[in-house]
């Protein structure tokens, strides 16, 4: 059992927040399947939430859930982040706040958020201190090893000292983006320097890989990004749960239903295309399938291509 703030988390594996992917439809799907520790929304602008922008509020639209749900915020200054966090605590039923301090996207970094904070430990400390003194919800943070040099030890220690309830580390530098292999050898070195929960992230594509990482005790839990979209059943496999009535075809059909439920018709096709990018990631023979979906002109056309797939050939 993981203890994150005032929450007791049963499962030690959870989906990693991903822009345009861990939306309400995908998180609802995983929640219905079960066996995730907790879930985190797409990255949300603290300033946008502070101003109650319609688009931003839509991104944190709640649903009835079994797994704790966190909102991931990005920003560069304590005040907007605190205001946004207070709104989440007082006006929603979300269970916690996650602060993104690792996103390498230029549009986020230009505003001083995401990975830009990795080179400003003092600012990171001020943000965490302000949040912990302003709200009661658990506050976690997602970081990387550094910008173009490793300074994760200094960062992790500062965040730990300021009260972070968990630290998730993507084991790459910002300059590496998603290239090369994640450097999991840093996990035990970080773990010995902090007292809070350490969650590892990067390159976990199978349940076996996740279980191997957890078995080492170098991290307390794992976050899975591409691997979770590629196989939404990965968390049941990690938990070694029986799901005889659920298979990958059920998952895809249910995801399509949820997209129809939560999105207007004009946005439904783009949602399928966003998931298709990762759904067939690393699977032999899927190039034509991806192309068919990407070139579809309507939601129904894309769904037809998905209906025609012999899923057992690709999800063995």
C-alpha positions in Angstrom: 0.0 0.0 0.0 1.4 3.4 -1.0 0.8 6.4 1.2 0.6 9.6 -0.8 -0.5 12.5 1.4 -3.8 11.5 3.0 -4.4 8.8 0.3 -3.8 5.1 0.6 -3.0 3.8 -2.9 -3.5 0.1 -3.3 -1.8 -0.6 -6.7 1.8 0.4 -7.4 1.3 1.1 -11.2 -0.5 3.9 -12.8 -0.8 5.6 -16.2 1.5 8.5 -16.9 -0.2 11.8 -17.8 0.1 12.4 -21.6 -1.1 15.5 -23.5 -4.1 14.7 -25.7 -4.2 11.1 -24.4 -5.1 10.9 -20.7 -8.3 12.7 -21.3 -11.7 11.9 -19.7 -12.5 9.1 -22.2 -9.2 7.2 -21.7 -9.2 7.7 -17.9 -12.8 6.5 -17.7 -11.9 3.4 -19.7 -9.0 2.6 -17.3 -11.2 3.3 -14.3 -13.8 0.9 -15.5 -11.1 -1.8 -16.1 -9.6 -1.1 -12.7 -6.2 -2.0 -11.0 -4.5 1.4 -11.4 -3.0 3.2 -8.4 -4.3 6.6 -9.4 -4.7 8.6 -12.5 -3.6 12.1 -13.7 -5.3 14.3 -16.2 -3.7 15.9 -19.2 -1.5 18.9 -18.5 -3.7 21.8 -17.5 -2.6 25.5 -17.5 -2.8 26.9 -14.0 -3.4 30.4 -15.5 -6.2 29.0 -17.7 -7.9 27.4 -14.7 -7.3 30.4 -12.6 -9.3 32.4 -15.1 -11.9 29.7 -15.4 -11.5 29.4 -19.2 -14.1 27.2 -20.7 -11.7 25.0 -22.6 -9.6 24.4 -19.5 -12.7 23.6 -17.3 -13.8 21.1 -19.9 -10.5 19.3 -19.6 -11.1 18.6 -15.9 -14.7 17.7 -16.3 -15.2 15.0 -13.5 -16.8 11.6 -13.7 -17.8 9.0 -11.2 -14.6 7.1 -10.5 -13.1 4.2 -8.5 -9.5 5.2 -8.8 -8.2 8.5 -7.2 -7.9 11.2 -9.9 -5.3 14.0 -9.8 -5.1 17.2 -11.9 -1.8 17.9 -13.5 -1.0 21.6 -13.6 1.8 23.6 -15.3 2.9 27.1 -14.6 6.0 29.1 -13.6 4.9 31.1 -10.6 3.5 30.1 -7.2 0.4 32.4 -7.2 -1.4 31.0 -10.3 -0.6 27.5 -9.3 -2.0 28.0 -5.8 -5.1 29.7 -7.1 -5.7 26.8 -9.5 -5.0 24.2 -6.8 -7.5 25.9 -4.4 -10.1 25.8 -7.1 -9.6 22.1 -7.6 -9.7 21.5 -3.9 -12.8 23.6 -3.2 -14.9 23.1 -6.4 -14.2 19.6 -7.7 -14.0 16.0 -6.4 -10.4 15.4 -7.6 -8.1 13.7 -5.0 -4.8 15.5 -5.6 -2.6 17.9 -7.6 0.4 17.0 -9.8 2.8 19.7 -10.9 4.5 19.2 -14.3 8.2 20.2 -14.0 9.4 18.0 -16.8 7.5 18.6 -20.1 10.0 19.4 -22.9 7.4 21.0 -25.2 8.8 24.4 -26.4 5.4 26.1 -26.0 5.3 25.1 -22.3 9.0 26.0 -21.7 8.7 29.4 -23.3 6.2 30.3 -20.6 8.7 29.1 -17.9 6.8 26.0 -17.1 7.5 22.3 -17.5 11.2 21.3 -17.9 12.2 25.0 -17.8 11.8 24.8 -14.0 14.6 22.1 -13.9 17.2 24.9 -14.1 15.5 26.9 -11.3 15.6 24.9 -8.1 14.8 27.9 -5.9 11.6 28.6 -7.9 10.7 24.9 -7.7 11.1 25.1 -4.0 8.9 28.2 -3.7 6.1 26.6 -5.8 6.1 23.5 -3.7 6.2 25.4 -0.4 3.4 27.7 -1.5 1.2 24.8 -2.5 1.8 22.7 0.6 1.0 25.6 2.8 -2.2 26.5 0.9 -4.1 23.3 0.3 -4.8 20.0 2.1 -4.8 17.8 -1.1 -1.7 15.7 -1.8 0.8 17.5 -4.1 3.0 15.4 -6.3 5.5 16.5 -9.0 6.8 15.0 -12.2 10.4 15.9 -13.3 13.2 14.7 -15.5 16.9 14.1 -14.8 17.7 17.6 -15.8 17.9 19.9 -18.9 21.1 18.9 -20.6 23.0 17.7 -17.5 21.9 15.6 -14.6 20.8 17.7 -11.6 18.0 15.4 -10.4 19.6 14.8 -7.0 19.5 18.5 -6.0 16.0 18.9 -7.4 14.6 15.7 -5.7 16.1 16.7 -2.4 14.6 20.2 -2.5 11.2 19.0 -3.5 11.3 16.3 -0.7 12.3 18.9 1.8 9.4 21.2 0.8 6.9 18.4 1.3 6.2 16.8 -2.0 4.0 13.8 -1.4 5.5 11.9 -4.3 8.1 12.6 -7.0 7.8 11.0 -10.4 11.0 10.9 -12.4 11.1 10.3 -16.1 14.6 8.9 -16.4 15.8 11.1 -19.4 17.1 14.6 -19.7 15.0 17.2 -21.3 17.4 17.4 -24.2 16.9 13.7 -24.9 13.1 14.2 -25.1 12.0 10.6 -25.8 15.1 9.4 -27.6 17.4 6.6 -26.4 16.8 4.4 -23.4 15.5 5.7 -20.1 18.3 5.7 -17.5 16.7 3.6 -14.8 20.1 3.2 -13.1 19.4 6.6 -11.5 16.5 5.2 -9.6 18.3 3.7 -6.5 20.6 6.7 -6.4 17.6 9.1 -6.1 15.7 6.7 -3.8 18.5 6.8 -1.1 18.5 10.6 -1.0 14.8 11.2 -0.4 12.1 10.2 2.1 9.0 10.7 0.0 7.5 8.3 -2.5 9.5 7.8 -5.7 7.7 6.8 -8.9 9.7 5.8 -11.9 8.7 6.5 -15.5 10.2 5.7 -19.0 10.1 2.8 -21.5 7.8 0.4 -19.7 5.9 -1.3 -22.5 4.9 -4.6 -20.8 3.6 -5.9 -17.5 6.7 -8.0 -17.1 8.9 -4.9 -17.4 6.8 -3.1 -14.8 7.0 -6.0 -12.4 10.8 -6.2 -12.8 11.2 -2.5 -12.0 9.0 -2.9 -8.9 10.8 -6.0 -7.7 14.1 -4.2 -7.4 12.6 -1.8 -4.8 14.5 1.0 -6.4 11.1 2.8 -6.9 7.9 2.7 -4.9 5.7 2.6 -8.0 5.8 3.0 -11.8 4.1 5.3 -14.2 3.4 3.9 -17.7 2.7 6.1 -20.7 2.9 4.7 -24.2 2.6 1.1 -22.8 -0.7 1.9 -21.2 -2.3 3.3 -24.4 -0.7 0.4 -26.4 -2.3 -2.0 -24.0 -5.0 -0.7 -21.7 -5.0 -4.1 -19.9 -1.5 -3.7 -18.7 -2.5 -2.8 -15.2 -4.7 -5.9 -14.8 -1.7 -7.9 -16.0 0.6 -6.2 -13.5 -1.9 -7.0 -10.7 -2.2 -10.5 -12.1 -6.0 -10.1 -12.0 -8.5 -12.2 -13.9 -10.3 -10.3 -16.6 -11.8 -13.1 -18.8 -14.7 -11.0 -19.8 -12.5 -8.1 -21.0 -10.1 -8.2 -24.0 -8.5 -5.6 -26.2 -11.4 -5.6 -28.6 -13.7 -4.7 -25.7 -11.3 -1.9 -24.7 -11.3 -0.4 -28.1 -15.1 -0.6 -28.5 -15.6 0.9 -25.1 -13.2 3.7 -25.8 -15.1 4.6 -29.0 -18.3 4.7 -26.9 -16.7 7.0 -24.4 -15.4 9.3 -27.1 -18.9 9.6 -28.5 -20.3 10.2 -25.0 -17.9 12.9 -23.9 -17.0 14.7 -27.2 -19.1 16.6 -29.8 -19.1 15.0 -33.2 -16.7 17.5 -34.7 -13.9 16.4 -32.2 -14.5 12.6 -32.2 -12.3 11.8 -35.2 -9.3 13.7 -33.9 -9.6 11.7 -30.6 -9.4 8.4 -32.4 -6.3 9.6 -34.4 -4.6 10.7 -31.2 -5.0 7.3 -29.6 -4.1 5.4 -32.8 -0.6 6.9 -32.7 0.2 4.9 -29.6 -2.3 2.0 -29.9 -0.2 0.3 -32.6 3.2 1.6 -31.3 5.9 -1.0 -31.9 3.6 -3.6 -33.4 4.7 -5.4 -36.6 2.4 -5.0 -39.5 0.4 -2.1 -38.2 1.6 0.6 -40.6 -1.3 0.1 -43.0 -3.8 0.2 -40.1 -2.4 3.5 -38.8 -2.5 5.0 -42.3 -6.2 3.9 -42.7 -7.1 5.6 -39.5 -5.1 8.8 -40.1 -6.6 9.2 -43.6 -10.2 8.6 -42.4 -12.5 11.6 -43.0 -15.2 10.7 -40.5 -15.5 9.1 -37.1 -17.6 6.3 -38.6 -15.0 5.6 -41.2 -12.2 5.3 -38.6 -14.4 3.1 -36.5 -15.0 0.8 -39.5 -11.3 0.3 -40.0 -10.9 -0.6 -36.3 -13.8 -3.0 -36.5 -12.1 -4.9 -39.3 -8.9 -5.5 -37.4 -8.1 -9.0 -36.2 -6.9 -7.9 -32.8 -5.6 -11.2 -31.7 -2.9 -11.0 -34.4 -1.4 -7.9 -32.8 -2.2 -8.3 -29.1 -0.8 -11.7 -28.1 
